[in-house]
């Protein structure tokens, strides 16, 4: 995964995790179309609306996030885990029970 795309995905998920923590709900994240969620090099986050040129540039190196991917914050670091084997047959996350 490209560095820019990784940063966008990580930033978006960080923002979504923070928002979800305040809401304490199980609602899906509100990740908006043509918006980049960026974890900056100093660890801060930015939300950037993308024009046509910016969107085209980022999409050149973009990869879809596979189903079963989990983003987790631990020790101030954002991690990405392929947890597709950690879901039951109904599609419920087993790791949320512990």
N, C-alpha and C positions, 0 to 999 in steps of 0.2 A: 504494500500500500504506500502510496506516495506520502512524503512528509506533510505536504499541504493538506491532502485529504485526511490524513490521520489527525492532524490538528483540528480540522473542521469537524470531523466526527466526534473527536474527544471533547471539543469545546461545546458542541451541541448537546452531547450527552451529559456533560457536567452541568450545563445550564438546566437541562431537563431534570437531572437528579436533585439539584438544589430546589427547583420549583416544586418538584414532587415531595420533597421532604417537608416543605412548608404546608403543602396542601394535605399531607398525610392520607392521600387517596390512592386508588388503584387505577385512576384515569390515564389514558394514553398521553404522552407528551405532546405539547403543541409546538412542533418543529415546523416552521413556516417555509413555504416555497420561495426559492431565490434569495434565501438568507443564509449567510455563513456564520457559524458559531465557532469562534477562533480562540484557542488557548495560546496566548502570546508567549514569547520566549521567556518572559519574566514570570510566567505563571498566571497572569491576570487574564480575564476573559473579555472578549468583545463580540458584539453582534454587528454584522455588516450586511446591508442590503446590496445585492449584486445586480449590476447592469448587464447588458448583453456581452460585452467584452470580458468582464470579470467572470461571468458564469461560464463562458466558452473556455477561458484559460483554466479554470479549476476543473472543469469536466474532462479535460484532456487526460488528467491523471487520476480521475475518480474511479472508485470501485464500490460496488454495492456492498452494504453490510449484510452478511449472511444471516438467515434466520437462526435463532438460538444463540445469538451473540449477546453477552451480558457486559455492561459497563459498570464498574464498581470503584468507589473512591476508598482508598486505604492509606493512611499515613500521609495525607496531603498529595497523593499521586493518583492519577486516573489510570485504571487498568481495563483491558478488553480481554474477555475470555470467551472461547467457543464452548458454550455449555449446552449444546444441542442434546447431549445424552442425559442431561439433568432435568428433563421434563417428563411427566408421566404421559400415558396414552391420551389423556384428555387435553394435553397441552399446558397443564399447570406446572409452574416451576417448583420443583421439589426442594430447592435450596432456600426458598422463602419460609419454610416451615421451621427452621432451626433457630 
